[in-house]
Amino acid sequence: MTDLPVKSPRPASRETLYSYLARLAAVWKTSAPELAYDMGAPFKGLLEQDEEALDTLATWAKLDSHEFAEILSWTGIRVGNVRTKFRGEVYVSRALRNPIVRGCPVCLREDATGADGPGSASMVMRGHWQMRATALCVMHGHPIVPLWEAKAPAQRLDFGARLNEIEAQILAGSFDQPIKPVSAYDRWLDQRVAEGTDETWLQTVSVFAVTTFCRLLGSLLLPIEYNSTDIHQNEPHSTGFNVVVQGIDAIRISLDQIALKAYEEKLGYSTAFGKLFENLSVAYADDPNFEVFQDLLRECILDHWPAAPGEQLIGRVISERRNHSLASAAQEIGVSPSVIETFFLSEGAITEENSHLGHRRLFNANKYAELLAEIPTLVGSVEMRNAIGATKREFAVLRSEGFLSPRVSDRKIRKPWRVSDGIAFVNELSADAAFVAEEDNSWETLLQSCQRNAFAFAAIISAIREMKLTIGKRDGVDGFHGIVVSKEEVDLLANSHHSIRTKGLKEISGTMSVAEFGKSIGVYDSVALLALIEAGYASAKLTMNPRTGRSHYRMGPKDMAAFNKRFVTLSTLSEETGEHLNSLRRVFKLSKLTPFSPEGQNFGPVYLRDDVAESIGKGRASSR
């Protein structure tokens, strides 16, 4: 007589439907397909998750609603052709369904310990082992390993038959692998799936989205030297999770590192981010759970590549360009990249620091849109002269005197002139000008007036602007060459200027220009000294050059004495002490004495006398 069980076994923790069916069949001393047939729920119907078959099994095994719901949640229920609902969340089915069935051999061996009858009849196949994202058993630290492979679901999911085939190997430890420390990723995933709790910022993102992104990001980071003490740093999921769990900023830093390296290697963004880009752009383009990761990658790409408006980028059409490269800008405006490079170097839009990138260097498209749009409108010298109506000689004077300046000063640029600058200058001078007949010899051009009176060109322009001269417009002559002044008025102005010049020469006797004073104290950077004066740390008198009519600083005896009382240079200190410059340099170095530079301003090699007096003794003592 065959002994029959008193009652059916209860489902184990995390057990799947097909695992429970196998254990139930073992208790009744039969196979899962035969038991299913006997209870009126064909095995094929259970494999296809037919509702009637499932209800029959639950009723026959006397499973309450909670027990059966728990079994189904760990099994996974189809919710479409390629989607499965598992533990309350929807997954792509291939993340859970695989011809290769995996598990923890240590768990299975413990299940079989003390079993009454075949060990395989007591072995429980846990639901989380199905997950492609599960790599380690949190309880034992043992890797989740392949147990068997079968393409046909009827063969693959007949757990009783398959476990019976490998029982001896499981018990003998044939499937065992070295134990590994449980990583932060392993614990997070196990807790999230088993309990549905998450103490990280990822609690609002699906498990499938998180684990997928971690794997794809980790795969990209593995070749990069990543600062982690976790033994799982060589595994994609764990490596990616170590970054992702830190938050949005940490993810962006890692993406930026990948982008910078790839851009230097001349890779496009789709190549740089490989499967991460492909999956976020195609496979999961419409999955809202991936949106936070899609936005991060899209923003990274826009910051590191010259993506163009109208381009489809990770599910969105780019409406506005964020960055240009020299090459993309050149293609857009029809100008050589080398020309754009010269302009943008002068504007500081790009620097020489990343010159190794060549024409792939990036700049902010919005910030420099006006400059970029202006470059094609610039003209050469001949076109500029024709536009403003100036002779070759007049144009040369206007340029040398600084009244007209090219947009960028570089001989390589053949078209550096902005026509609007020249026209605005001509319109300013000729405003309200009276027409002068072509044969009227009492008028002359501005350049003729300067040559006849040995008068500075700048002085003539200043006089016009100060309305000290009447302006005429020669009939039939357009532009700058048609602007004329009264000879009589110029002569009167020249005589008056001669008197002022004579007086000015007397007034500046005994003074020095800033450049001359700088040379006398061993400072040859006059710009730095001028900055010192303009900042109010040294005194000088702003005077007008009697020859050119331009203002400049000159230093009188009192100014120079005040400077030397407050400051010293290596040259002045050498004269005062009789010590060689090299000896003083050594003392300054040992004393760690630095030039006077409040708030980081550059005033040249000028030192505070008080600082030198305090430090120089220490420096000499150290040199001995």
Secondary structure, DSSP 8 states (H G I E B T S, - for coil): -----SS-----TTB-HHHHHHHHHHHTTS-HHHHHHHHT--HHHHHTT-HHHHHHHHHHTT--HHHHHHHHHHH-EE-SSSEEEETTEEEEGGGT--SEEEE-HHHHHHHHTT-SS-GGGT---BGGGG-TT--B-TTT--B-EEEEE-SSHHHHT-HHHHHHHHHHHHHHTTT--------HHHHHHHHHHHH----SGGGGS-HHHHHHHHHHHHHHHTTS------GGGGSHHHHHHHHHTT-HHHHHHHHHHHHHHHHHTT--HHHHHHHHHHIIIIITTT-GGGHHHHHHHHHHHHHHS---TT-EETTEE--S--EEEHHHHHHHHT--HHHHHHHHHHHTSS-GGGGGGGGG-EEETTTTHHHHHHGGG-B-HHHHHHHHT--HHHHHHHHHTTSS--SS--TT-S--B-HHHHHHHHHHHHTT-EEE-TT-TTEEEHHHHHHHHT--HHHHHHHHHTT-S-EEEETT--SGGGEEEEHHHHHHHHHHHHHHHHHHHHHTTT-EEHHHHHHHTT---HHHHHHHHHTTSS--EEEE-TTT--EEEEE-HHHHHHHHHHEE-HHHHHHHH---HHHHHHHHHHTT-----GGG----S-EEHHHHHHHHHHHHHHH-
